[in-house]
Amino acid sequence: METPKRKSKVLPENAFTKLPPGEVYRPVVPPDRSIEEVTWRSVIMGVLMVVVFTFAAAYIGLKTGNVIEASIPIVILAVFFGKFYRRKNMILENVIVQSIGQASGVVVAGAVFTIPALYINDLQPSFWQIFISCFLGGCLGVVMLIPLRRYFCRDLHGELPFPEATAITEVLTTGETTGGSAGKILLYAFGIGFLYDLLVEFIHVWSGHLNSKVLFGRVGSFLSDLRMEWKLNATAVYFGLGYIIGIRYSAIIAAGSVLSFLILVPLVYYFGQSALSPLTPPMTDMLIQDMSAKNIFTLYVQKIGIGCIAMAGFIGIIKMGKIILSSLSLAFKSLTGKTEGLDDLERTDTDMEPKNALFIQIAAVLAMFVLFFFISGSLKVAIVGTLITFVLVFLFTPVAARAIAIVGVNPVSGMTLITLIIACLALVAVGLSGDAHGQTVALIMGCAVCTALATSGAFVSDLKTGYWIGASPFQQQRWKFLGILVASLCVGGVIWVMANSFGFTIIDETGMRIPNPDLQAPQGNLMAAVVSGLMGGEEPPLLLYSLGGIIAILLEMASVPALAFGLGMYLPIEITMSIFAGGTAGYFISRSGKTEEIRKVRKEQGTLIASGLMAGAAIIGTIGAILMLPAIGAPMDFIDLGKDTAWYESFGSQLLSVTMFFLLILICYGLARKGADMELKESGHRD
């Protein structure tokens, strides 16, 4: 990706260019200028953002495997609410708000990729195991990156594009010169997403699950007999996800699902209906001729998708080979103290006290040792687990940071997969079998490493944003720990609530245990399969995994993103079709308008609208899950109007669902128009 050449209204001319010898970058707020940075407002708002977006990101991640990026919506809201204060020049406060709030997404990424695997393998982790592993991993991610800040942010000025940090910085600086239209659109979309999914997911006024068997009558029934079914989940959460992903990637995801559901599932049924025994290592006694399309997908085709996702992760690591090698060299230099010294003590170039960072690092490692010891009851296992966790975090931290700085994508899932494989092999080597203790230690290690890498990758964008604007690095570093703490507490609660309200697996009508369609957790299922296979002595469906791996290689050869396609192969078609609908709607909305300027501004509204829809849907989803807990009497059941009625599954209900889904699209178009008009008016381009 090329370094941005766009000229900002506020940023200096040399913000995005390489500095000639002798030239020094002066940030928006120079080191000698005193502006309030850490205030009650910035801290309280940052914590509130952590709570809201942790719940939202966890809900989305558990349902789809995609963790929403919270940074841009957070800075937009920070700027918007800042307009209500009489005092101006709040840009440094907004940096702190974003730095604290952004902890939500990174902690969620670490948790939802690994913790669901514990529930899927029936290990039932405690809240404290989830919280401690996430918090310790996040703390390690912060302190491991601190020695590398000068190198990435200052020494490589103008050499790395930092796409995410660039977008955040542009929002913050633009917010100093414009009004609050963006925040209003975000809040409107939040309310719409909240209300829409409340009506369809919990009150059940109409069915949110469109099915070709019902909608298409006899033709649909005929295709269903051939195990060929088309479905669509008509809810705001998946629609918003597709809107923000965009048409290209949503189309690739949908293509993977089409291959799985409309081609591979019917083919498995056609060629396997005469088989007298299962075609892969026995996971069920049911014959293919007796299976529904969902059974065939779960037992056979979904495993191919898992293989595709895993191979895509490995390919991502291989493609970043040069980045990894140079980053490992940098990590060893920082450990031996051969990087930049501490001679420059300007406010904008001062980190935390090294002794404090070292103390936090040692305390986190010791706490990790205690956690592993209490889980396993073995001193040897605790030592091995702690060493592997520390070494992998140390080695992969600069890799994650450099990947974010260059391409804006963190290969954290691939590195987590490598971590789990190494952990399982090492634990088996020291005598820990694949029982509950062994699998729990391995997955907790994976959670800590995944959280650390997600944190370090995102935190480098925080620090670069602060560098451009003129924030104090030591303040960003100190208050990041508060964000990590709050996010870890929240994500532990969300996962526990979702696991106990919905469950990651369900028993279908044939008595088989399958992934819950309402709580897919794709990465969690992948990690569960890897750990149980390596440590449990079970015979994994290697043929199906291998087929998926071959598909991933072919996709990479054709320059098609294999990870996106693999997710499509893994996820149920009702999810991917809704994502594709959101991407398609966003594409046409962004191309509406009479002039190029109007089309451009409407396109920019997409991030706001989609983020608002997903956040609103996620919040009501989490609240609804809490109100469905049997322990509190499941009060949500008292407002459920239609799920158990004949109307809910009828053609009329599905027709109403189609109508309301199109109404949602029209509302998004109206929001894009309104937001574009307000933004153009604020910038003086329209009367």
MARTOR-209666 format. One record per residue (C-alpha): x, y, z. Coordinates in steps of 0.001 Angstrom, whole numbers, plus 500000, padded with zeros to 6 digits. Example, Ala and Ser with C-alpha at 12.3 -4.5 7.8 and 13.67 -1.06 7.14 Angstrom:
REM MARTOR-209666
SITE     c1     c2     c3
SITE 512300 495500 507800
SITE 513670 498940 507140
REM end
This chain:
REM MARTOR-209666
SITE     c1     c2     c3
SITE 500000 500000 500000
SITE 501376 503418 499102
SITE 501908 506140 501648
SITE 498908 508497 501653
SITE 499483 511722 499737
SITE 496286 513424 500820
SITE 496755 516878 502302
SITE 495030 517371 505629
SITE 493441 520637 506732
SITE 495252 520491 510082
SITE 498240 518142 509806
SITE 501605 519596 508767
SITE 502739 519269 505143
SITE 505376 516649 506003
SITE 503089 514377 508054
SITE 503004 511616 505423
SITE 506337 512154 503654
SITE 509846 510988 504417
SITE 511848 513696 506148
SITE 514978 514993 504453
SITE 518184 515087 506557
SITE 517941 517700 509292
SITE 514149 518199 509031
SITE 512051 517504 512131
SITE 508333 516718 512218
SITE 506336 519110 514389
SITE 502975 517615 515399
SITE 499620 519402 515445
SITE 500104 520087 519171
SITE 503829 520876 519600
SITE 505740 519500 522615
SITE 505985 522941 524227
SITE 502259 523627 524003
SITE 500109 522766 527021
SITE 496619 521372 526265
SITE 494528 519224 528589
SITE 494990 515570 527731
SITE 493887 513243 530539
SITE 490682 514573 532098
SITE 487664 513090 533812
SITE 485795 513490 530524
SITE 488384 511617 528451
SITE 488729 508773 530960
SITE 485002 508297 531620
SITE 484115 508506 527934
SITE 486931 506110 527071
SITE 485670 503564 529606
SITE 482092 503909 528325
SITE 483362 503291 524787
SITE 485169 500167 525992
SITE 481999 498793 527563
SITE 479743 499519 524567
SITE 482126 498357 521862
SITE 483361 495306 523771
SITE 479796 494045 523976
SITE 479224 494945 520327
SITE 482467 493456 519006
SITE 482107 490264 521055
SITE 478549 489729 519867
SITE 479518 490247 516213
SITE 482660 488146 516540
SITE 480853 485198 518122
SITE 478122 485235 515501
SITE 480231 485765 512383
SITE 483932 485380 513152
SITE 484533 489012 512140
SITE 485508 491403 514932
SITE 484378 494924 514064
SITE 486998 497670 514128
SITE 485939 500060 516864
SITE 488535 502826 516506
SITE 486844 504948 513851
SITE 483336 504879 515403
SITE 484925 505708 518772
SITE 486777 508790 517517
SITE 483674 509931 515639
SITE 481609 509726 518831
SITE 484377 511400 520832
SITE 484463 514313 518389
SITE 480663 514482 518250
SITE 480136 514614 522004
SITE 483048 517009 522318
SITE 481027 519550 520348
SITE 478713 519908 523346
SITE 481534 521299 525492
SITE 482218 524999 525493
SITE 485969 524464 525703
SITE 487670 523932 522360
SITE 490964 522215 521484
SITE 489892 518807 522770
SITE 491919 516857 520242
SITE 494366 515405 522800
SITE 491489 514362 525053
SITE 489935 512580 522072
SITE 493223 510749 521494
SITE 492987 509373 525049
SITE 489308 508471 524541
SITE 490230 506522 521425
SITE 493287 504927 523023
SITE 491277 503641 525995
SITE 488205 502688 523959
SITE 490134 500880 521252
SITE 491071 498194 523789
SITE 487598 496750 523230
SITE 488273 495308 519780
SITE 491700 493854 520537
SITE 490661 492029 523695
SITE 487587 490682 521927
SITE 489738 489387 519060
SITE 491878 487428 521509
SITE 488896 485988 523347
SITE 486465 485050 520575
SITE 489156 483300 518539
SITE 489980 480887 521364
SITE 487668 480842 524419
SITE 484621 479418 522550
SITE 486757 476347 521816
SITE 486688 475557 525538
SITE 482886 475480 525510
SITE 482777 473595 522200
SITE 485028 470896 523687
SITE 482773 470856 526788
SITE 485443 472216 529141
SITE 483328 475019 530709
SITE 485899 477700 531597
SITE 485290 479989 534545
SITE 484801 483718 534202
SITE 488097 484284 535983
SITE 490052 482128 533541
SITE 488708 484183 530642
SITE 489305 487505 532380
SITE 492827 486753 533614
SITE 494090 485294 530317
SITE 492725 488268 528334
SITE 494023 490860 530797
SITE 497500 489364 531088
SITE 497769 488922 527332
SITE 496706 492524 526745
SITE 499211 493831 529296
SITE 502026 491870 527625
SITE 500997 493264 524242
SITE 501325 496822 525564
SITE 504654 496520 527405
SITE 506269 494475 524618
SITE 505528 497250 522125
SITE 506764 500181 524221
SITE 510484 499650 523353
SITE 509564 499610 519661
SITE 507521 502833 519629
SITE 510317 505181 518528
SITE 511382 502866 515735
SITE 507917 502440 514216
SITE 506504 505910 514864
SITE 509485 508258 514602
SITE 512443 506540 512922
SITE 510324 505212 510035
SITE 508431 508486 509548
SITE 506985 508584 506036
SITE 508181 505063 505192
SITE 505193 503066 506461
SITE 501633 503969 505408
SITE 499778 503175 508682
SITE 496376 503018 506906
SITE 494272 502670 510061
SITE 496157 505346 511988
SITE 495850 507659 508972
SITE 492063 507281 508935
SITE 491807 507860 512705
SITE 494049 510925 512524
SITE 492034 512395 509662
SITE 488822 511999 511665
SITE 490354 513637 514734
SITE 491850 516564 512856
SITE 488776 517067 510685
SITE 486670 517108 513844
SITE 488512 520248 514906
SITE 487161 522155 511910
SITE 483695 520707 511216
SITE 480407 520065 512994
SITE 478923 516912 514472
SITE 476933 515455 511583
SITE 478922 512210 511617
SITE 478041 511525 515241
SITE 474355 512146 514576
SITE 474269 509644 511705
SITE 476062 507084 513852
SITE 473497 507498 516635
SITE 470543 507329 514192
SITE 471913 504082 512761
SITE 472494 502740 516287
SITE 468826 503276 517151
SITE 467650 501636 513927
SITE 469837 498577 514436
SITE 468688 498284 518049
SITE 464967 498513 517203
SITE 465099 496340 514076
SITE 466832 493384 515715
SITE 464700 493738 518850
SITE 461584 493248 516708
SITE 462936 490405 514604
SITE 465264 488520 516981
SITE 463474 488733 520316
SITE 459878 489909 519936
SITE 459606 487877 516707
SITE 457064 490126 515005
SITE 458142 488454 511764
SITE 460592 485719 510823
SITE 464136 486856 510204
SITE 465095 483591 508509
SITE 464156 483537 504824
SITE 464040 480053 503311
SITE 463721 479057 499655
SITE 461610 476046 500662
SITE 458887 478371 501993
SITE 459310 481352 499652
SITE 459513 479435 496368
SITE 456734 476901 496956
SITE 456950 473673 494975
SITE 460186 474661 493280
SITE 461737 475285 496675
SITE 460515 471942 497994
SITE 461899 470114 494941
SITE 465317 471721 495390
SITE 465224 470943 499115
SITE 464735 467243 498309
SITE 468006 467480 496380
SITE 469597 469058 499471
SITE 469891 472408 497681
SITE 468613 475205 499918
SITE 468991 478990 499797
SITE 468563 480977 503010
SITE 469008 484532 504248
SITE 469136 485904 507781
SITE 467279 489212 507402
SITE 468653 491010 510454
SITE 470470 494308 510923
SITE 473605 492783 512447
SITE 474664 490801 509366
SITE 473413 493443 506954
SITE 475536 496068 508711
SITE 478569 493794 508655
SITE 478241 493374 504891
SITE 477780 497123 504452
SITE 481086 497855 506187
SITE 482977 494965 504557
SITE 482072 496212 501077
SITE 480869 494469 497963
SITE 484170 492860 496949
SITE 484842 490895 500122
SITE 481174 490237 500841
SITE 480875 488784 497324
SITE 483918 486547 497923
SITE 482445 485354 501231
SITE 479108 484685 499516
SITE 480878 482788 496710
SITE 482432 480443 499269
SITE 479004 479797 500749
SITE 477485 479150 497326
SITE 480193 476559 496690
SITE 479437 474881 500012
SITE 475623 474917 500064
SITE 474540 474939 496450
SITE 477288 472746 494972
SITE 479191 470620 497506
SITE 476270 469700 499783
SITE 474087 468451 496867
SITE 477109 466634 495387
SITE 477862 464852 498673
SITE 474215 463802 498900
SITE 474048 462704 495242
SITE 477184 460538 495340
SITE 476881 459426 498970
SITE 473217 458467 499238
SITE 474002 454885 498281
SITE 476866 454562 500787
SITE 476334 452072 503591
SITE 478790 453719 505996
SITE 480167 457229 506729
SITE 482703 458490 504191
SITE 485126 460023 506743
SITE 486296 459055 510246
SITE 483064 458144 512017
SITE 481437 461147 513665
SITE 477935 459702 513471
SITE 476171 456467 512617
SITE 473729 458295 510360
SITE 473923 457503 506656
SITE 474113 460303 504105
SITE 470793 459298 502582
SITE 469126 460118 505918
SITE 470870 463464 506370
SITE 469411 466899 505828
SITE 471362 469589 503980
SITE 472357 471025 507376
SITE 473682 467637 508552
SITE 475778 467161 505411
SITE 477156 470680 505701
SITE 478083 470262 509367
SITE 479665 466815 509089
SITE 481405 467103 505736
SITE 481445 470414 503906
SITE 482098 472657 506905
SITE 485267 470662 507620
SITE 486512 471609 504155
SITE 485922 475251 505083
SITE 487974 474780 508267
SITE 490856 473420 506186
SITE 490625 476422 503863
SITE 490702 478890 506788
SITE 493682 477141 508396
SITE 495692 477058 505162
SITE 494844 480712 504495
SITE 496312 481579 507910
SITE 499541 479730 507128
SITE 499748 481365 503706
SITE 499377 484753 505367
SITE 502354 483986 507613
SITE 504449 482800 504653
SITE 503613 485881 502558
SITE 504872 488073 505394
SITE 508168 486187 505619
SITE 510364 489257 505117
SITE 508347 491253 507630
SITE 508616 488443 510163
SITE 512396 488050 509808
SITE 513127 491764 510091
SITE 510685 492107 512993
SITE 512308 489252 514925
SITE 515680 490972 514527
SITE 514160 494176 515867
SITE 512656 492344 518842
SITE 516033 490901 519876
SITE 517676 494322 519536
SITE 515045 495883 521794
SITE 515619 493122 524373
SITE 519365 493811 524462
SITE 518866 497582 524597
SITE 520436 498295 521197
SITE 517581 500455 519929
SITE 516993 504144 520506
SITE 518109 505566 523828
SITE 516232 507785 526230
SITE 518144 511021 525535
SITE 515162 512880 524048
SITE 512708 513629 526825
SITE 510257 515958 525096
SITE 506652 515415 526156
SITE 505729 513959 522777
SITE 508612 511475 522849
SITE 508556 510201 526429
SITE 507491 506640 527235
SITE 506569 505013 530519
SITE 509395 504556 532985
SITE 511316 501467 531792
SITE 511359 500033 535314
SITE 507556 500257 535498
SITE 507144 498559 532119
SITE 509571 495830 533195
SITE 507704 495359 536484
SITE 504382 494936 534631
SITE 505993 492468 532255
SITE 507448 490360 535076
SITE 504194 490493 537063
SITE 502171 489373 534016
SITE 504507 486440 533372
SITE 504386 485343 537023
SITE 500603 485629 537088
SITE 500459 483519 533922
SITE 502584 480884 535655
SITE 500216 480816 538642
SITE 497186 480520 536339
SITE 498659 477572 534440
SITE 499669 475885 537690
SITE 496169 476118 539158
SITE 494620 474808 535930
SITE 496973 471862 535449
SITE 498226 471165 538980
SITE 501657 470525 537478
SITE 504754 472664 538056
SITE 506344 471362 534867
SITE 503322 472202 532745
SITE 503104 475682 534283
SITE 506772 476373 533474
SITE 506484 475099 529902
SITE 503230 476975 529287
SITE 504619 480239 530669
SITE 507832 480003 528640
SITE 506009 479257 525387
SITE 503555 482104 525957
SITE 506279 484657 526721
SITE 508579 483619 523863
SITE 505814 483625 521244
SITE 504463 486987 522398
SITE 507997 488388 522304
SITE 508681 487041 518823
SITE 505318 487864 517244
SITE 504725 491339 518768
SITE 506846 493216 516204
SITE 505352 491057 513461
SITE 501827 492146 514383
SITE 502881 495793 514693
SITE 504689 495861 511361
SITE 501817 494120 509570
SITE 499360 496750 510831
SITE 501770 499553 509908
SITE 502175 498274 506354
SITE 498906 496699 505252
SITE 496491 497431 508087
SITE 495832 493679 508545
SITE 497084 491672 511509
SITE 497658 487934 510751
SITE 496711 487180 514337
SITE 494563 484124 513562
SITE 497424 482426 511743
SITE 499884 483184 514537
SITE 497380 481954 517122
SITE 496982 478714 515191
SITE 500757 478264 515209
SITE 500748 478985 518950
SITE 498156 476283 519604
SITE 500024 473701 517552
SITE 503297 474446 519367
SITE 501517 474488 522733
SITE 499767 471167 522159
SITE 502914 469418 520954
SITE 504965 470809 523861
SITE 502363 469893 526482
SITE 502033 466369 525119
SITE 505844 466095 525141
SITE 505987 466940 528860
SITE 503361 464327 529639
SITE 500099 466285 529701
SITE 497417 464301 527903
SITE 494419 465600 526046
SITE 492169 465640 529089
SITE 490331 468718 530328
SITE 493435 470181 531987
SITE 495621 469772 528910
SITE 493175 471306 526464
SITE 492342 474129 528867
SITE 496001 475089 529338
SITE 496609 475032 525576
SITE 493588 477217 524782
SITE 494294 479662 527621
SITE 497823 479999 526214
SITE 496323 480656 522794
SITE 493981 483275 524257
SITE 496832 485122 525994
SITE 499040 485124 522890
SITE 496175 486090 520573
SITE 495151 488984 522850
SITE 498741 490183 523143
SITE 499260 490185 519388
SITE 495946 491866 518660
SITE 496794 494498 521293
SITE 500308 495219 520050
SITE 499165 495429 516428
SITE 496409 497901 517195
SITE 498403 499837 519790
SITE 501033 500808 517244
SITE 498267 502632 515348
SITE 497298 504418 518579
SITE 500877 505552 519138
SITE 501295 506672 515533
SITE 498094 508710 515781
SITE 499435 510301 518954
SITE 502762 510989 517215
SITE 501078 512804 514320
SITE 498824 514860 516593
SITE 501227 515494 519472
SITE 499908 513330 522315
SITE 502096 512140 525182
SITE 503071 508483 524594
SITE 503422 507777 528323
SITE 499804 508876 528846
SITE 498548 506643 526043
SITE 500531 503727 527463
SITE 499373 504224 531049
SITE 495696 504550 530258
SITE 495707 501687 527766
SITE 495940 499345 530756
SITE 492628 500692 532052
SITE 491002 499941 528699
SITE 492454 496417 528709
SITE 491161 495835 532256
SITE 487603 496973 531512
SITE 487478 495144 528169
SITE 488697 491903 529782
SITE 485992 492112 532429
SITE 483321 492809 529804
SITE 484376 490134 527314
SITE 484441 487506 530044
SITE 480875 488420 530938
SITE 479685 488499 527314
SITE 481098 485079 526455
SITE 479719 483559 529645
SITE 476273 485047 528989
SITE 476201 483964 525340
SITE 477400 480454 526184
SITE 474733 480044 528854
SITE 471906 481745 526927
SITE 472451 480244 523474
SITE 475316 477758 523664
SITE 478045 477287 521045
SITE 476696 473868 520092
SITE 473193 472434 519909
SITE 471628 469013 519524
SITE 469769 468856 516221
SITE 466664 466827 515391
SITE 468772 463722 514703
SITE 470577 463838 518049
SITE 473865 465140 516604
SITE 475867 467899 518293
SITE 476462 470665 515752
SITE 477607 474337 515856
SITE 474808 476649 516952
SITE 473543 478539 513860
SITE 472969 481594 516086
SITE 476502 481522 517527
SITE 478908 480269 514879
SITE 482329 481251 516345
SITE 484248 480028 513252
SITE 487732 480503 514687
SITE 486635 478915 517947
SITE 485469 475798 516119
SITE 488750 475686 514201
SITE 490817 475973 517388
SITE 488637 473350 519119
SITE 489230 470921 516274
SITE 492992 471535 516303
SITE 493368 471085 520066
SITE 491130 468036 520360
SITE 492837 466434 517379
SITE 496418 467042 518554
SITE 495837 466230 522223
SITE 492856 463915 522251
SITE 494135 461125 520077
SITE 491039 461322 517871
SITE 491327 460649 514172
SITE 490624 464010 512492
SITE 488963 464232 509054
SITE 492303 464914 507369
SITE 490928 464301 503882
SITE 488340 467053 504274
SITE 490853 469445 505852
SITE 493266 468716 503004
SITE 490625 469467 500383
SITE 490056 472818 502038
SITE 493790 473481 502071
SITE 494034 472709 498361
SITE 491160 475114 497668
SITE 492992 477838 499623
SITE 496171 477305 497597
SITE 494242 477468 494314
SITE 492509 480644 495448
SITE 495823 482291 496293
SITE 497171 481285 492888
SITE 494157 483022 491354
SITE 494721 486115 493556
SITE 491446 485541 495433
SITE 491555 486179 499224
SITE 491466 482633 500584
SITE 490542 483591 504140
SITE 487390 485436 503058
SITE 486395 482573 500752
SITE 487103 480022 503491
SITE 484926 481910 505950
SITE 482161 481762 503353
SITE 482597 478005 503045
SITE 482420 477656 506825
SITE 479544 480001 507674
SITE 475908 479024 507024
SITE 474508 480473 503822
SITE 471842 482507 505643
SITE 474621 484595 507220
SITE 476713 485072 504098
SITE 473730 486014 501945
SITE 472788 488720 504435
SITE 476384 489967 504433
SITE 476315 490035 500625
SITE 473016 491942 500691
SITE 474609 494562 502946
SITE 477671 494859 500714
SITE 475532 495175 497596
SITE 473252 497795 499163
SITE 476268 499788 500319
SITE 477754 499646 496818
SITE 474657 501068 495119
SITE 474104 503680 497840
SITE 477705 504867 497452
SITE 477186 505258 493693
SITE 474005 507292 494021
SITE 474039 511070 493609
SITE 474272 513507 490727
SITE 477892 514595 491200
SITE 481143 512851 492056
SITE 481424 514936 495217
SITE 478008 513809 496470
SITE 478773 510175 495648
SITE 482078 510384 497504
SITE 480506 511851 500642
SITE 477653 509313 500595
SITE 480202 506537 500343
SITE 481975 507903 503424
SITE 478704 507661 505357
SITE 478835 503867 504955
SITE 481273 503338 507852
SITE 479059 505388 510161
SITE 475799 503711 509126
SITE 477207 500179 509245
SITE 478974 500714 512567
SITE 475808 502139 514077
SITE 473628 499293 512794
SITE 476006 496641 514137
SITE 476528 498376 517476
SITE 472769 498802 518012
SITE 472038 495214 516998
SITE 474884 493933 519172
SITE 473748 495829 522254
SITE 470150 494565 522032
SITE 471543 491103 521266
SITE 473610 491145 524438
SITE 470816 492626 526548
SITE 468412 490057 525107
SITE 470840 487241 525896
SITE 471061 488395 529498
SITE 467264 488576 529745
SITE 467047 485021 528387
SITE 469116 483509 531201
SITE 467092 480867 533099
SITE 468830 481961 536305
SITE 466871 485236 536276
SITE 463626 483730 535009
SITE 464150 484463 531293
SITE 462030 487659 531281
SITE 462598 488125 527547
SITE 460230 485204 526922
SITE 457319 487300 528180
SITE 457560 489756 525255
SITE 458048 487049 522615
SITE 454977 487367 520393
SITE 455422 484908 517594
SITE 458276 482387 517605
SITE 456123 479418 518626
SITE 453138 480358 516451
SITE 452150 478991 513060
SITE 452395 482526 511652
SITE 456128 482747 512365
SITE 457014 479980 509885
SITE 454376 480898 507286
SITE 454759 482379 503816
SITE 453110 485597 505033
SITE 455707 486040 507765
SITE 458542 485556 505310
SITE 456956 487961 502828
SITE 456726 490581 505586
SITE 460386 489891 506389
SITE 461372 490595 502772
SITE 459389 493844 502873
SITE 460983 495004 506126
SITE 464450 494079 504878
SITE 463985 496278 501832
SITE 462681 499014 504136
SITE 465939 498735 506112
SITE 467872 499281 502865
SITE 465782 502361 502050
SITE 466381 503747 505542
SITE 470138 503318 505058
SITE 469889 505168 501748
SITE 468009 507974 503486
SITE 470663 508161 506224
SITE 473431 508326 503616
SITE 471658 511194 501853
SITE 470995 513060 505081
SITE 474524 512588 506371
SITE 476054 513687 503068
SITE 473877 516809 502956
SITE 474829 517751 506518
SITE 478529 517175 505919
SITE 478559 519204 502700
SITE 476717 522016 504419
SITE 479179 522020 507316
SITE 482153 522137 504968
SITE 480637 525029 503012
SITE 480092 523116 499763
SITE 476306 523401 499854
SITE 473909 526100 500917
REM end
